[in-house]
Every structure is written in structure tokens, then in C-alpha cells.
Amino acid sequence: MPELRKDPVIGRWVIISTERAKKPSDFKVVREEWKASSCAFCEGHESETPPEIYAVRSEGTVPNTPGWDVRVVPNKYPALRIEGELSREGVGMCAMMNGIGAHEVIIETPEHGKDLVDLPEDHIAQVIRAYRQRIVDLRGDKRFKYVLVFKNQGQNAGASLQHAHSQLIATPITPKRVKEELVGAKEHYDHQHSCIFCDYIEQETKVFGERLVAETAHFVALSPFAARFPFEMWILPQRHSADFTYIQDDEVVDLAKMLKLVLGKLRVALDDPPFNYLLHTAPFRRPRAGYWATIEEDYHWHIELMPRLTSVAGFERGSGFYINPTPPEVAAQILRETEV
Amino acid sequence: MPELRKDPVIGRWVIISTERAKKPSDFKVVREEWKASSCAFCEGHESETPPEIYAVRSEGTVPNTPGWDVRVVPNKYPALRIEGELSREGVGMCAMMNGIGAHEVIIETPEHGKDLVDLPEDHIAQVIRAYRQRIVDLRGDKRFKYVLVFKNQGQNAGASLQHAHSQLIATPITPKRVKEELVGAKEHYDHQHSCIFCDYIEQETKVFGERLVAETAHFVALSPFAARFPFEMWILPQRHSADFTYIQDDEVVDLAKMLKLVLGKLRVALDDPPFNYLLHTAPFRRPRAGYWATIEEDYHWHIELMPRLTSVAGFERGSGFYINPTPPEVAAQILRETEV
């Protein structure tokens, strides 16, 4: 019998197919070949991107020249524009704003052909520090409410370039998905006086364990109870923290270790699948009156990692109701047992 | 400057790229070749499907034999199971139900290789009547709260068989997306004492017109103000009605005409793209106390039609915030001007 499972945070229902659970070999991973040439993100091609905003560089090197490990530049084809005042307008009964925002690319390595998982842990830590630095900087811009950091790897996951990179989009509104989490977390806190994510981590590590993928000193990786996608994973800090930018440096190093571990497991278990990951952290400004008072207490930042093994069809699009052919317990066991 | 637009019903924000708006020729439609052979949905192969639940048949023909125009059968690989009592269970802090539901296939024609748009209007009307008949029948099952009718055409839209078919899934909960519409419609009604969809149709047909695609005697097809996808369209009845099953027969005939028209326009304008459509109608049971009293007044059934021209990447998945490269005004103009 399949199961209907409800995400405890946002209340989204998922159909979990428990019979004939799909194993890694059942998925036909769609992968297109990249042209194996250098690109604007490669070392020596710095002039082909807009000028850099941030970089981890060897001492004595000059911005927009070689000598960097991680480099952040504006997206050449941004979804939103950084220049201008934010303006709002009604169009009949509909609301509109001009598309003010920031859209940046975090180039994770100067070397073409290396993926994030191929980098040493201390290099991945530099990528994580770049995420933090850019969010802190953009938070100073009063026009923005949120920065979403995300990574698309593989064409089937929406990447348009092979060279390893993440992106961020700063928006003048808090994304709906994050708002839903804030609302769910607040409701739980109002009832229980505890963080729903902390309670969830406690349950998954101490009570059940079957959906756990990995634990490090400061982080836990698990396949969520109501996983939308096969082999979906969440990485959560064990220490309660609403805001990713308050991450401590030993936690950065440990998160790098965790990312390398779970991305390595994904690569081995699923033959290097395309994937997306996203960082969900607290928004900059209070979403509603009286709410901010507790957001530090009730919310918990985390990373959601979603391999692209299935396509989202009409039913999912129209219902917001996902069908996941691999129970998270099966996925977690396979990932736990995958040696990297 | 791009625009941020808010859907007036559910409050979902969309980034509309207004510069370099993508035209039909800018989309690389992914289309895999189907094996051009007959299949279990073909006339003469009736024994290869589970026994039929409903069919439009020539007089004197016997169920599960040739002689039908439209045929409804249980899905051989259902996402949910029809047999059993609905049971609920808590798993720690998480909620679960057993996967009770119905999953049926509406085979639209006995002829392999014909798409819905290729059928005569009176045949399409029979398909629409099959949708209605199945919803009415399943409504009698007290375990279900909702029936979602949808169609995936093309492998890239999630279809696993070429033979023209729609599907329906009956669920013991009302899908999240529909609930969001019900909440938005109720809020509007509480303030305005009018149906938000009726007001929206009025605005789009009488005030603006630039997002209008087609009008028939009883229906309007438009590209929504905050369209998530390029060339997305909604088909709405001009007469206020919350519940699709109350459609009148002259409206069925007119809806068939409208479907053939807009699907024909899509095929011509976008080189026969893969697409999904979904029917959003009122749920069977009241979603919350006191709510049902007005659902007939505040909700408005409709069809959402989404060509598959772009893939949903990490940002969309993580934020619930879509990026649409084709403004709906551009899409609507192209579709309006497309002759079929």
C-alpha cells in the first residue's frame, strides 16, 4: 500500500510508493554532453565576466586577473536588475513591482571540469564563506528581504554552464516556500515552545534513525519523512540557528566535510546525477508585525538537496502534491551504505 | 526592467523577463520519438487493460471489446490504491495516511497516433463528459475529498504512453494548490462580496484585453497576469460556477470547441510542444468549519494549461518563485494571431 505523508513543517502532502520502490538503477538519468572547452568562468578569462564582487585570492593578485580560488560576479544575464528604486504598482486587481534584485554567480573553482565534490574540504569551506559574505553584504541593501543561494548541477537540473558554480538571487519579497516554513515553524513554536526543526532532528536521530544519512560533529543529513523527490536530502545544523550567516568557522569547515560526503554519496550511488541544492535561511526583515520577536527561536536554517531523477508531471504541477517512487527510508539506507 | 508580478488568487510571485522576451523560436522543444506501434490503449487490445469503468460505446457493443470512442480504465500502475479503509497514523511528529485513492486513465480515442486536438469537437465533448461522469461517481465515495483531472502530453511532460489519454487521481485530502486558491478566493469574497475569478475575467476582457487569447460563447482563454510558464493559459467559464460537474451540455460542447482551438494554436505556434493541463474544481467536502457556506459563491472552476518549454531549476524549486522568460502579453498576442 502506498503512503500519504505530510511534511511536518509546511503541511505539503506526498504520495510515497512503497511497493516496488525504485532503486538507483531504475532511474534513467538524462545527461547531455558538455562541450569540453574552457569558458568565461575559467582562470585567465576574468575579463569575460562582469567585474568581480568578491573573491578568495592569493596575496598580491589583482581583482579580475588570475590567482583566485573562488570568485563571485554578477550574472551576465540576470533575472532581476540591481539598479533602481523599488516601485510598486497595481494593475487592476493585480500587484506588480519592478524587477529589482541581485543575481550573482559564485564560481567555485578556477578549474573547468571539476565539480564541487572534487574540491578539497578547505576549498569547499571557501565557497561556503563566499555564500555567507554575499548574504551579509546584500542584507545591507534595504530594498531586499531575502537572498536565496542555490546550485544547479547538470543541464537537466537547469545549469547552462558546466563550470562549477552556484548562484544567488536577492529579492524584495520573501519567497513563498520560505514563508510557508516560517508559518509552520511559528505555529509549532506557539504550541510547543520549541523549534520544529530541532524537534525533528531529535526524532530522526534519537527515535527513528532509518532516514538518517550521515552525521558530522555539527551537522546531520537526512532524507525527509515526506521527501518530494527520490534521494532528496536535507542538511541541518545540529545547533539551533535561524540565520545561516551566524555560522561559526568550525561549523563552516564541518559543513564543507558534510557537503563533500553527501555529494560523494550521491555521485557514487546514482552515477553522478544532476541535482539542485538550496539554502533556506531566515529572511532579513520581519514578515509580519510581532513576528520577528521569535524568528531567532522558531526557525532553523538548512540546505535542501534534490537529485533530478524524475520529471515533475501534470499532477504535481496542478496539485502541489508530489509522487515519490523511492521511500526516504530506502534512499537513506542506500546512501548510508554508499562508501565514498 | 524585469517585473515581479503577484498572482491575485494565491499570492505567488513570478519574475517576468520583459527584455528580450523569448519567442516561440527561442525554445528548444525536447521531444523524444515514440515507438509507432499499437498499445494496450488501442482498439482490439481491451483485454490488456484492467476492466473498463466507463465508456462511450456504439449501441450493442459489449464492455472491454471494440466499439468505443472514449474509455476509462483503472491505471495499471496506480499511485494510490482503491481498496481498503482510510487510516491515519502519527509517526512521531509527522502525519501519515495509507495511500487510498483512485487513479484512472481516460483513453480519449481508440486510434493510436491521434492527439486530442485531432479529434472532432463532438468527440472532445465526449472526453469532457467522461471527466464529469467520473468525478460525479467518485464523489459518492466518502473516503475522497478531491478528484484532480489532468493530461500529460509528450514524454517531456511526463506521459509514459503516446496514445492520447488523460488521467485522474482521487485523493483523501484536498491538494495544497487548490486549498491555496480556495483561501485566496474566500479572502477576496470576504472583502469584495464577489468571486475573484469573475472579477479577473471582467478585468481581462473588458479593461485590458492584452492577455486575452480567445473567447467563445461560454469560455474565455487567457494568459494569466502572473504566468509561471511561457505560453501558460487558463480556460475559465464565463458563467460563475465553482463546480465543474454542474457544466451544462451546451457548455460542454463549447468547451470542446475552446480546447480544440487553444490546443491547435499551441501546436501551430510552438511546433507541437509537450504540455500539461489540469482541471481545478471545488472539493467535495468542506475544507473547514463555516467555509462551505460560500464556496459555491467564491470559487470558480477552470483549466490550467502549461506547455513544457523550459525546465524548472533550483531557484524555482526552492523558492516557489518562478522565472518566466515570455511576458503573458507577448504570449497572448502570438497565440491570438495564430491561425488554426
Interface residues (C-beta under 8 A of the other chain):
Chain A: M1 P2 E3 L4 R5 K6 D7 P8 G11 R12 W13 I15 I16 S17 T18 A79 L80 R81 G84 V91 G92 M93 C94 A95 M96 M97 N98 G99 L148 F150 K151 N152 N156 A157 G158 A159 Q167 I169 T171 P172 I173 P175 K176 R177 V178 E180 I196 D199 Y200 Q203 V207 F208 F225 A226 N276 Y277 L278 H280 E304 M306 S311 V312 A313 G314 F315 R317 G318 S319 G320 F321 I323
Chain B: M1 P2 E3 L4 R5 K6 D7 P8 G11 R12 W13 I15 I16 S17 T18 A79 L80 R81 G84 V91 G92 M93 C94 A95 M96 M97 N98 G99 L148 F150 K151 N152 N156 A157 G158 A159 Q167 I169 T171 P172 I173 P175 K176 R177 V178 E180 I196 D199 Y200 Q203 V207 F208 F225 A226 N276 Y277 L278 H280 E304 M306 S311 V312 A313 G314 F315 R317 G318 S319 G320 F321 I323
